[in-house]
Amino acid sequence: MSYLTAAQLAARLNLGLRTVYALAIPQYRFGGSVRWAESDVEEYEGGCRRVPRVMQTLSISSFKTSSPNPSADLLAYFASQGIKVRPTPRNQRRKVAK
């Protein structure tokens, strides 16, 4: 089992020395020095990995409408598929001052 010093761990994770000591990685003390097991660091790095959510793809054949309001039908279709549509300035209805 190989161990890393604080300086080696800081360089590996691109962090400052003070931040390295505050991480939730198990530390080993040998005399007056602190070391981190490389296997623990790899496990920590694996836990930090973020995988983007896979976006659902819609085929043209899965959505068909002949409604006079296709955007409302599309929003209902998204809701039935569990896809949340967040309002943005482009798909948010604007209130017109009278």
C-alpha positions, 0 to 999 in steps of 0.5 A: 500500500502506498501513501501520499504526503499532504503536498502530493495529495494537494498537487494531485487534487489541485487543492491547497494544503489546508484544504487537504487536511479538511477533506473527508479522506481517512488519515494515517499518522506515522510518528509526527507525519500524516499520510493518506492511502492512495486507495482511499484517495482513489475512492474519494475521487470516484465519489466526486465524479459527476455523471451528467443525466442522460437526456431522453430523446424523442422521436418524431413518431412518438409525438403527433398532434393535430391540435390547434395548440401544439405547444400545450400538447407538447408540454402535456407529452413531456409531463407524461414522460416525466420530463420537467420543463422549466420556464424560460423567457422563450417559453414563458407567456408574456403578459401584455400591458393593456 
